Amino acid sequence: MTDGMVKHSVSISGHRTSVSVEKEFWDLFCKAAQSRGLSINQLITQIDATRTGNLSSAIRLFVLKELTSAKD
């Protein structure tokens, strides 16, 4: 995995913001949104509604949970 952060512009309930996430995490996040039939912004809105930390960290934790639950 590379350590390069990539900034992405996203929309949460019509509010524009940006998140900085490594490319590898972002690619897996996009695949998760697609597999659920959701747009990236829709999935981010869902994550935003339940997060306790910052949004970038919440996205990484979401991807980590996806990967670990797939192994179970």
Secondary structure, DSSP 8 states (H G I E B T S, - for coil): ----EEEEEEEETTEEEEEEEEHHHHHHHHHHHHHTT--HHHHHHHHHHH-SS-HHHHHHHHHHHHHHHHH-
